Amino acid sequence: MSSDQSATRRRLERMDDLVSLCARRGFIFPSSEIYGGINGFWDYGPLGAELKQNLKNLWWQRVVRERPDVEGIDSAIIAHPRTWEASGHVEHFSDPMVDCRACKKRFRADQLEDAPPCSAREGTSEHDFTEPRSFNLMLQTRIGASEDAASTAYLRAETCQPIFNDFKRVREAARQKIPFGIAQIGKAFRNEINPRNFTFRSREFEQAEMEFFVHPSEREQWFAHWQAERLAFHRELGFDDEHLRTRPHAEDELAHYARAAVDVEYLFPFGWQEIEGVHDRGDWDLSRHGEYSGKDLGITDPDTKEHYVPMVIETSVGVDRTVLALLCDAYTEEDLGDGDTRLVMRFPVALAPVQVAVLPLSKKLAEPAHVLERELRRRFNVFYDDAGNIGRRYRRQDEAGTPFCVTLDFDTAEDGKVTLRDRDSMRQERIALEGVSARLAERLAA
Ligand code: ATP
């Protein structure tokens, strides 16, 4: 039966179902699991690491390689501590926090509606909260052998600040003219008060950020341009209009650096939430770093000789949050009728962690199957499995989100054909063994 025609489908409703699939199949699981985990930190297993890598590659392709006006960098995670004074993070990057005097738990003061009841008070489950205090979210570390204040450094709270530090060097080295952008993908760290919703709010996470430097007269036009570009990217990930929207920030929501901001939001099972921010940061960052470093980060227009500090349009997407959105979006329970059900991860073909599984019907067919496997491994990410019932092997690949399975059987030696099975439609078709690689390349390019 073809699932496209007859299955009843159910999307992800409870995060617990996804969390358990992710652990069982090795997409994502708690970091340091053997020690009971560490709150706000996650590890990506074999399938998760591939999915995340494919997403990062697609972003780099669209934002850096396809654009002559964007350069990529890879900066250190630890920057000179003055960076974070100039950026305003030491002073402003904090959330309001309250403590419960009874149960000693700590909560974000602006998210109390989600707090679990107090377990320590008699006769009431209400917390006994302190007044809100400001809690800085930057993670600190120490550098070198001395323990004095001068050795304190911060793990970067966002990947963009090193981009501003490197602005002058990169512009000159790459011989770029305004308008142009600098992009990077990398880890960021925030000591979130309440990490939650699986990987959605973590303490260590990855960002893919692009800072685009423009003349002050062109900021609105570039702000609109990048909003459209980034929305198109999320549509390419397969998110439909029912699950994707943009939301402009109200005046009182804007971060300390922002003149205007639009969030790209995805509808998770726990509600609409931000996965990306597009921000007009004005000249805040370059002016402040100019002031704190004593270096002139302004530009002199070669034609008009005007000297000015460029304005910055930023696109900042959370890699982990987007992976989470991809997982939620892909998760499908299908009722195939007659009591038969399957769980299938319908990832876009180009992002699937494994692209093709080679599944000989019997271990006796291992030799020709390995020949095919080796050939395919040069171009695709391949999984090989020759053990167990073929129906069960297909279902395991459905759970991994593998778009294609190739099965060799006892006729293959005679007629030179294999069975190509499609994940979504479950259709099976016999095709020539030697045409498999070209056929897969064609499907992937589509
Ligand atoms: P939030 O309001 O949800 O805390 P934010 O507005 O502080 O997010 P930004 O500073 O704009 O987030 O960061 C840009 C992107 O980085 C976010 O859209 C999100 O995808 C990602 N991000 C930020 N904080 C976290 C976190 N704690 N865990 C995972 N991803 C995060």
Residues whose N, C-alpha, C, O or C-beta is under 5 A from the ligand:
A	BS01	ATP	R190 E192 T199 F200 R201 S202 F205 Q207 E274 I275 E276 G277 S316 V317 G318 R321
